[in-house]
Amino acid sequence: MTKGIVNRDHNLRVFLIIGTAWMFDAMDVGLLSYIMPLVHKEWALTAAQTGMLSSVSTVGMILGAFILGHLADRMGRKKTLLISLLIFSIGNAFLAFSPNFYMFLVIRFVVGIGLGGELPVAATFISDLYQGKVRRKMLILADSFWALGWLVAALLSFLLSPYLGWRGLLLLTVLSALVALLFRKHIQEDNVEYVKDRHNIDNWRHAFTRTTPLLWLAWLMVMFSYYGMFMWLPSILISRGNTIVTSFGYSVIMIIAQLPGYFGAAWLSGKIKIKYVFAIYMVGTAGGAILFGSATSLFMTLLAGCILSFFNLGAYGAIIALTPEQYHMTYRGTMTGLAQGIGRIGAVLGPLLVGIFLDNGTSIGTIFILFMVSLVIGAGSVLLLPDQPKEH
């Protein structure tokens, strides 16, 4: 077997294992969205308090993205990935036994630190393995593991929540995370020279260019819209007359629509510039937001939800593919973590604002117009980015 084939097989194996970072992140976020109505009912929470269940986790993700993204440049991608997964699994084990709302918030913050570090480090790891159009396709395809994780979360909630409750569902994520931990221990890190170049690492601040604030704005808008819409999706379906169980089933249909969105974005990234792929998918999501906010029938709600899923997750994959290649590998983890951390500020504000708006009687249609505006702003910011830099 030639060296090229060996490297290709090795990279594919690492790609599949690293893809679990997206899957477990999505499983956790997805499960949280499905257990929010259950926790809301058990502890008699207000809509604003229910929104805090998601927002406090995202605050932890911001911190995790900053710290663990930089650690990936300091101590290596593999070690940092293992640390993030340990924080996530141990944290969720404690979360399953939360005695009250306030302890739940504290533990969710810690879990968020582990989750926040996983994705930027995983994206950086994959960016080190590939280059050019192949890199962009592989990053978008890696992000498609997000849909698989959300689908698993939906199916677990749909099938097992009546028997296990929200605490039992959380314990299931702990078991699956421990299995993934065993797999990740066996991956190898080929590109280790970036760890030796301390001068470049310590001066990563030079990575800031006019590209950086535009990227941050795009991340802010895509996460604000995604988390604001999808964390409340099951609750909105319930408010429109569906039961908890049937809302889970309808959510599964919408989640399945994410996969062709990813695959379409990956294919399109080989034909046009990745920033155009992102802009197209953000505008498509904006159209889906308007349709979903104004939907009055079950059919239109499902159709609009599928459009949202198709375009919003394709946009998410595109921005993940776009970000790491803007920076040299010696500070790629740091800058990717910063971008995602800044974006997660929007992920805090989105669910929290929806809860506040609902408590004050704001209509779903008006709320989704706000998301439409944010999506258009995000598309515009990426269109202003300069052409792709040279490979490094």
Phi, psi and omega in degrees: 000133183285162181298322180297320179292320178300314180297320181295317178295319179297314181298321179294318179297315178296318179304314182294321180290317180294331178302338178296340177299313178295320184296315182286327174299314180293320178303316182292311180297318179296313178300321180298319180295327181279330180273348178306313177297327180289316178293320177305316181287317184296320184254009177052055183274157170281169178297322179295319177296321178297321176297329179294333178302322178278318187294321182292326175297320182289328174300318175297323179296323178300310180297317180297320179296317180296308187287307184288330175299318178289322177299327179298328176281333183277310189243359177108154184290316187297309181300320181292322177298318179295320178298315182298320181289325177296316178300317181297311186290315179295320180298317180292331176298317177290324182298325181298340182249022179301127182278339184203176183300317186289321176293325176303316181297317182298314183290323178298327177298316180294315177303320181299327178300315178295316180295318183297329180278337185296308189292313179297324179291318178297318179296321178295318179302311181293325178298328179289338185274332188232170178221161172059218182296327178297318178302314182296317179297317183293324178292320177293318178294325175298321179293340178293341174299337176301315180298320179297317179296319178293323178295317177299317179299317180295316181293318177299316180295317182295318187271325192246344183300326177295338184257321184262337186071178184290332180290317179295324178297320179296322179295328177296323179293328178296315181297316181292326179294323179295324176296316179297326179299321179295320179295318185292337179295340185261000177280150181249148180249108185282317185270092183249358184292337180296331180291331184282338185274075185295328182298313179294321181296315183291340180249035181297344180298338178291350179289343181292124177226183178292344176291323189300309180296328177293318176298317181298319178296319179297315177299318180300315183288320182291323179282324176302314182287316184297305184290325178297321181278310191279332177292333180262358186303309178300320180294322178294320177298320178296319180295340179267018171101004179268153175281169178301317183294313181292328178295325174299315181298317179294324179296325179300318179300316180293323181294320180301329179293345179292323186299310176296334175297314177298311184297322177295318179295320179296317178296316183293331180294339176275352183252323182227171180297144185296330179293329176288324176300313180300313182298317179300315183288328177292318178294321176298321177295322178300318176297319177296325179296318179296316180297316182293318181295331182258001183295136180242346180245162179297318180300313181292326177297315179293318180297313180295322178296322178292321177296316177303311183296314182303308187277320184294320180283331172295321176295320179299315178298322182293319181289329175292323178288328184284324192289306187300327184286354176284347190230151177293151186296339181290337176227019181297317180297317180299311185288325175294319177296320178297316181298314180291325178296316176298319179299325183288347169299320175295326178291335173287312186291324184303297180298324181294316180293322177300316179299316180295315179299317181294321178297332181261012173082014178291138182287155177299321180300316179295319179299319183284340171294321176300318178294323179300316180297317181296324180293320179293321177299316179298319178297317181295322182295322180286327177297337179277353179295145175292171179299161183302140178287170175293154180293141170209000000 
